[in-house]
């Protein structure tokens, strides 16, 4: 059997990383951070335990990258959904609703994420976090903000604050209230985006996350 080409090996490595990211999101969402081990994640991903360390320094870095992937793909999906629009105010409304929707639908995962950000290492500088920053920066720029440089960190801070407020154990604030406050802050009509009556009422959605991770197997995928 001839050796695999460099391009095939690169594709296998990419899919291995994707499987680890997806497994991390699924397991932490199901069990919580402390109850999830790197071995559990490797097993769910169908990867060797040592392969986790090849891609990520530790569990916290892996999970934070995985959550940032979930966030930026959720945000991207909301911004580009039909009917597509270039209207900056509509896109900002969609962005707010997308992030608040994650707090509602994935409370265990997002609560852990917020707790992790308050630790010493803060944000993990990775491609997933950078893509999230790009999308939020583009959103605030299109919204007509007077000062884009200051507008992006303010939007990020307000979204983080809203997620935190929605997830405080024992005294959570209702997401529709937080949404209304953010919409008022940015002068957005409540009918923009995805209003609470359309998606935020009733039971949270628990959809399949696989669409956010390119983990499909190919004929050459024979394992690492």
C-alpha positions in Angstrom: 0.0 0.0 0.0 1.5 3.3 -1.0 2.0 6.0 1.7 -0.7 8.6 2.0 0.0 12.0 0.4 0.6 15.1 2.4 -2.8 16.5 1.4 -4.6 13.4 2.6 -2.7 13.4 5.9 -3.6 17.1 6.4 -7.3 16.4 5.7 -7.2 13.5 8.2 -5.7 15.8 10.8 -8.3 18.5 10.1 -11.2 16.0 10.6 -9.6 14.6 13.8 -9.5 18.1 15.2 -13.1 18.7 14.1 -14.2 15.5 15.9 -12.5 16.5 19.1 -14.2 20.0 19.0 -17.6 18.4 18.5 -17.1 15.8 21.2 -16.0 18.5 23.7 -19.1 20.6 23.1 -21.4 17.6 23.3 -20.0 16.1 26.4 -19.6 19.3 28.4 -23.2 20.2 27.4 -24.4 16.8 28.7 -22.3 16.4 31.8 -20.6 19.7 32.7 -17.0 20.6 32.6 -15.7 18.9 35.7 -17.4 15.6 34.9 -15.9 15.5 31.4 -12.4 14.2 31.1 -10.0 14.4 28.1 -10.3 10.6 27.9 -14.0 10.9 27.6 -13.6 13.5 24.8 -11.1 11.3 22.9 -13.4 8.3 23.2 -16.4 10.2 21.9 -14.3 11.5 19.0 -12.9 8.1 18.2 -9.3 9.4 18.7 -6.3 8.3 20.7 -5.9 10.2 24.0 -2.4 11.4 22.9 -4.0 13.1 19.9 -5.8 15.6 22.1 -2.5 16.9 23.4 -1.2 17.2 19.9 -3.9 19.8 19.1 -4.7 21.4 22.5 -2.6 22.2 25.6 -5.3 21.0 27.9 -9.0 20.5 28.5 -9.9 24.1 29.2 -8.3 25.3 25.9 -10.0 22.5 24.0 -13.4 23.3 25.5 -13.1 27.1 25.0 -12.1 26.6 21.4 -15.0 24.3 20.9 -17.5 26.7 22.4 -16.1 29.6 20.3 -16.6 27.4 17.3 -20.2 26.8 18.3 -20.7 30.5 18.9 -19.2 31.7 15.6 -21.0 29.1 13.5 -24.3 29.9 15.2 -23.7 33.6 14.7 -22.7 33.0 11.0 -25.8 30.9 10.4 -28.1 33.5 11.9 -26.5 36.3 9.9 -26.7 34.5 6.6 -30.1 32.8 7.0 -32.8 33.4 4.4 -34.0 36.0 3.6 -30.4 37.2 3.4 -29.9 40.8 4.1 -27.2 43.5 4.1 -29.1 45.7 6.4 -26.9 46.5 9.3 -29.6 46.9 11.9 -31.2 43.6 11.0 -27.9 41.8 11.2 -27.1 43.3 14.6 -30.5 42.1 15.8 -29.8 38.6 14.5 -26.4 38.6 16.2 -27.9 39.5 19.6 -30.6 36.9 19.2 -28.1 34.2 18.2 -26.0 34.7 21.3 -28.9 35.0 23.7 -30.3 31.9 22.0 -27.2 29.9 22.9 -27.6 31.0 26.6 -31.1 29.7 26.6 -30.5 26.4 24.6 -27.1 25.5 26.0 -27.0 26.8 29.6 -24.6 24.3 31.0 -22.1 24.8 28.2 -22.4 28.6 28.2 -22.2 28.9 32.0 -19.0 26.9 32.0 -17.6 29.0 29.2 -18.3 32.2 31.1 -16.6 30.7 34.2 -13.6 29.7 32.2 -13.2 33.3 30.8 -12.9 34.6 34.3 -9.9 32.4 35.1 -6.3 33.7 34.6 -5.9 32.5 31.0 -9.0 34.5 29.8 -9.7 34.2 26.0 -7.9 31.4 24.2 -6.4 33.1 21.1 -7.3 30.5 18.5 -8.9 30.5 15.0 -12.3 29.9 16.5 -12.2 33.0 18.8 -10.7 35.1 16.0 -13.5 34.2 13.6 -16.1 35.1 16.3 -14.3 38.5 16.7 -14.4 39.1 13.0 -18.1 38.4 12.7 -19.0 40.6 15.6 -16.7 43.4 14.4 -18.2 43.2 10.9 -21.7 43.3 12.4 -21.1 46.4 14.5 -19.4 48.1 11.5 -22.5 47.4 9.3 -24.8 48.7 12.0 -23.6 52.3 11.4 -21.7 52.6 14.7 -19.9 56.0 15.0 -16.8 54.5 16.5 -16.2 51.0 15.2 -13.0 50.6 17.2 -14.8 51.2 20.5 -18.1 49.6 19.2 -16.9 46.1 18.9 -15.5 45.6 22.4 -18.7 47.3 23.8 -20.9 44.9 21.9 -18.8 42.0 23.1 -19.0 43.2 26.7 -22.8 43.7 26.5 -23.4 40.3 25.0 -21.1 38.6 27.6 -22.9 40.5 30.4 -26.3 39.5 29.1 -25.3 35.8 28.9 -23.9 36.0 32.4 -27.1 37.6 33.7 -29.2 35.0 32.0 -27.2 32.1 33.6 -26.6 33.2 37.2 -27.8 30.3 39.3 -30.8 31.2 41.4 -31.4 34.7 40.1 -31.3 34.5 36.3 -32.8 37.4 34.3 -35.4 36.5 31.7 -33.9 36.4 28.2 -36.7 38.5 26.7 -36.0 41.3 29.2 -32.2 41.2 28.4 -33.1 41.2 24.7 -35.3 44.3 25.1 -32.6 46.1 27.0 -30.0 45.4 24.3 -32.3 46.3 21.5 -33.1 49.6 23.3 -29.4 50.2 23.8 -28.8 50.0 20.0 -32.1 51.5 19.0 -33.4 48.4 17.3 -37.0 47.6 16.6 -38.2 44.6 18.6 -39.5 43.0 15.4 -36.0 42.8 13.9 -34.0 39.6 14.3 -35.7 36.6 15.7 -38.3 37.9 18.3 -38.9 36.0 21.5 -42.3 34.8 20.3 -40.7 33.0 17.4 -37.9 31.1 19.1 -37.4 32.2 22.7 -40.8 31.1 24.1 -41.6 27.5 25.1 -39.0 24.9 25.6 -35.4 25.5 24.5 -34.3 23.8 21.2 -31.8 21.0 21.5 -30.8 20.6 17.8 -28.1 18.4 16.4 -24.7 20.2 16.6 -23.0 18.2 13.9 -23.7 20.8 11.2 -21.2 23.1 12.9 -18.3 20.5 12.7 -16.9 19.1 9.4 -16.5 15.6 10.6 -17.7 13.5 7.7 -15.6 10.4 6.9 -14.0 10.0 3.5 -12.7 6.7 1.8 -9.2 7.6 2.9 -10.1 8.2 6.5 -8.6 5.1 8.1 -7.9 6.5 11.5 -4.8 8.0 13.1 
